[in-house]
Amino acid sequence: MKNHKVMNDQILQTNKRFSHLKGSQKEWIATEFDRLYHEKMIERRTTRKLPPKQRDAVIEALYEAIQRRDIWIPYMDVEKHAYSKIIKAVNAFPKRYPEMYNDFEEEHIQRKREATTNKE
């Protein structure tokens, strides 16, 4: 029992990895990460990758949701998995929210134009 702890009358494996989770748990985590990441993208009105502070806030919210579901996994594994899925989440945004994607892109182009005209 060197890699186990007793917490709340349950035995937890302390050296657990993301790959050790059940398929339904992995699927739920992936869906929750996409939802949280897309919510933050909508909040910031962007179609690009989030800045580090915002990205870390999403990962922390994901980890809290995982803990509420009583899934035990180290934070570092959740963080590593989330980093590997960021590009996938960004690329899925236009498919899931096509109208919002077009609006945000137009805003982005307009801001770029304004920035270049202000420089001149």
Sine and cosine of phi, psi and omega as CSV:
sin_phi,cos_phi,sin_psi,cos_psi,sin_omega,cos_omega
0.00,0.00,0.50,0.87,-0.03,-1.00
-0.93,0.36,-0.47,0.88,-0.02,-1.00
-0.97,-0.25,0.45,0.90,-0.03,-1.00
-0.75,-0.67,0.49,-0.87,0.09,-1.00
-0.76,-0.65,0.48,-0.88,0.11,-0.99
-0.98,-0.20,0.88,-0.47,0.03,-1.00
-0.72,-0.70,0.76,-0.65,0.00,-1.00
0.78,0.63,0.71,0.71,0.01,-1.00
0.86,0.50,0.42,0.91,0.06,-1.00
-0.79,-0.61,0.55,-0.83,0.07,-1.00
-1.00,-0.02,0.83,-0.55,0.00,-1.00
-0.92,-0.40,0.67,-0.74,0.05,-1.00
-0.99,0.10,0.88,-0.47,-0.11,-0.99
-0.99,0.11,-0.26,0.97,0.01,-1.00
-0.97,-0.25,0.49,0.87,-0.06,-1.00
-0.95,0.30,0.58,-0.82,0.05,-1.00
-0.89,-0.46,0.23,-0.97,0.01,-1.00
-0.86,0.51,-0.59,0.81,-0.03,-1.00
-0.92,0.39,-0.32,0.95,0.01,-1.00
-0.99,0.16,-0.19,0.98,-0.03,-1.00
-0.95,0.33,0.37,-0.93,0.08,-1.00
-0.94,0.34,0.39,-0.92,0.00,-1.00
-0.85,0.53,-0.65,0.76,0.00,-1.00
-0.92,0.39,-0.57,0.82,0.04,-1.00
-0.93,0.36,-0.69,0.73,0.03,-1.00
-0.88,0.48,-0.68,0.74,-0.01,-1.00
-0.90,0.44,-0.69,0.72,0.02,-1.00
-0.89,0.45,-0.68,0.73,0.00,-1.00
-0.89,0.45,-0.68,0.73,0.01,-1.00
-0.89,0.46,-0.69,0.72,0.00,-1.00
-0.91,0.41,-0.68,0.73,0.00,-1.00
-0.91,0.42,-0.65,0.76,0.02,-1.00
-0.88,0.47,-0.72,0.69,0.03,-1.00
-0.86,0.52,-0.70,0.71,-0.02,-1.00
-0.88,0.47,-0.74,0.67,-0.02,-1.00
-0.91,0.42,-0.66,0.75,-0.01,-1.00
-0.91,0.42,-0.68,0.73,0.01,-1.00
-0.92,0.39,-0.60,0.80,0.06,-1.00
-0.87,0.49,-0.67,0.74,0.00,-1.00
-0.93,0.36,-0.59,0.81,0.06,-1.00
-0.90,0.43,-0.66,0.75,0.02,-1.00
-0.92,0.40,-0.67,0.74,0.02,-1.00
-0.86,0.51,-0.67,0.75,-0.02,-1.00
-1.00,0.05,-0.09,1.00,0.01,-1.00
0.82,0.57,0.83,0.56,-0.01,-1.00
-0.69,-0.73,0.40,-0.92,0.10,-1.00
-0.91,-0.42,0.14,0.99,-0.04,-1.00
-0.98,-0.22,0.08,-1.00,0.08,-1.00
-0.89,0.46,0.54,-0.84,0.01,-1.00
-0.98,0.22,0.48,-0.88,0.09,-1.00
-0.92,0.40,0.32,-0.95,-0.11,-0.99
-0.81,0.59,-0.68,0.74,-0.02,-1.00
-0.90,0.43,-0.66,0.75,0.01,-1.00
-0.93,0.37,-0.65,0.76,0.02,-1.00
-0.89,0.47,-0.69,0.73,0.02,-1.00
-0.91,0.42,-0.57,0.82,0.05,-1.00
-0.90,0.44,-0.63,0.77,0.04,-1.00
-0.90,0.43,-0.69,0.72,-0.01,-1.00
-0.91,0.42,-0.64,0.77,0.04,-1.00
-0.90,0.43,-0.67,0.74,0.04,-1.00
-0.90,0.44,-0.62,0.78,0.05,-1.00
-0.89,0.45,-0.71,0.71,-0.02,-1.00
-0.89,0.45,-0.63,0.78,0.05,-1.00
-0.89,0.45,-0.66,0.75,0.04,-1.00
-0.90,0.43,-0.61,0.79,0.04,-1.00
-0.90,0.44,-0.68,0.73,0.01,-1.00
-0.91,0.42,-0.61,0.79,0.04,-1.00
-0.89,0.46,-0.49,0.87,0.03,-1.00
-1.00,0.07,0.09,1.00,-0.01,-1.00
0.85,0.52,0.63,0.78,0.12,-0.99
-0.98,-0.19,0.86,-0.51,-0.02,-1.00
-0.99,-0.14,0.85,-0.52,0.07,-1.00
-0.41,-0.91,0.61,-0.79,-0.02,-1.00
-0.90,0.45,0.55,-0.84,-0.01,-1.00
-0.84,0.54,-0.64,0.76,-0.04,-1.00
-0.87,0.49,-0.59,0.81,0.03,-1.00
-0.94,0.34,-0.62,0.78,0.05,-1.00
-0.90,0.43,-0.70,0.72,0.00,-1.00
-0.88,0.48,-0.72,0.70,0.00,-1.00
-0.88,0.48,-0.70,0.71,0.01,-1.00
-0.90,0.44,-0.68,0.73,-0.03,-1.00
-0.89,0.45,-0.69,0.72,0.03,-1.00
-0.85,0.52,-0.61,0.80,-0.03,-1.00
-0.95,0.30,-0.30,0.95,-0.06,-1.00
-0.96,-0.27,0.03,1.00,-0.05,-1.00
-0.88,0.47,-0.75,0.66,-0.03,-1.00
-0.87,0.49,-0.65,0.76,0.03,-1.00
-0.88,0.47,-0.67,0.75,0.01,-1.00
-0.91,0.40,-0.66,0.75,0.01,-1.00
-0.91,0.43,-0.67,0.74,0.00,-1.00
-0.94,0.34,-0.43,0.90,0.01,-1.00
-0.98,0.17,-0.32,0.95,-0.06,-1.00
-0.84,0.55,-0.75,0.66,-0.02,-1.00
-0.91,0.42,-0.46,0.89,0.02,-1.00
-0.96,0.27,-0.59,0.80,-0.05,-1.00
-0.99,0.14,-0.59,0.81,-0.03,-1.00
-0.77,-0.63,0.94,0.34,-0.11,-0.99
-0.90,0.45,-0.63,0.77,-0.02,-1.00
-0.93,0.37,-0.70,0.71,0.03,-1.00
-0.89,0.46,-0.65,0.76,0.01,-1.00
-0.85,0.52,-0.73,0.69,0.01,-1.00
-0.90,0.44,-0.67,0.74,0.03,-1.00
-0.88,0.48,-0.72,0.69,-0.02,-1.00
-0.91,0.42,-0.61,0.79,0.03,-1.00
-0.91,0.42,-0.67,0.74,0.05,-1.00
-0.88,0.48,-0.68,0.73,0.04,-1.00
-0.88,0.48,-0.67,0.74,-0.01,-1.00
-0.89,0.46,-0.70,0.71,0.01,-1.00
-0.90,0.44,-0.67,0.74,0.00,-1.00
-0.90,0.44,-0.68,0.74,0.04,-1.00
-0.89,0.46,-0.62,0.78,0.03,-1.00
-0.89,0.45,-0.69,0.72,0.02,-1.00
-0.88,0.48,-0.70,0.72,0.00,-1.00
-0.89,0.46,-0.65,0.76,0.00,-1.00
-0.90,0.43,-0.64,0.77,0.00,-1.00
-0.96,0.29,-0.56,0.83,0.03,-1.00
-0.96,0.30,-0.50,0.86,0.04,-1.00
-0.95,0.32,-0.48,0.88,0.02,-1.00
-0.94,0.33,-0.52,0.86,-0.08,-1.00
-0.99,0.14,0.00,0.00,0.00,0.00
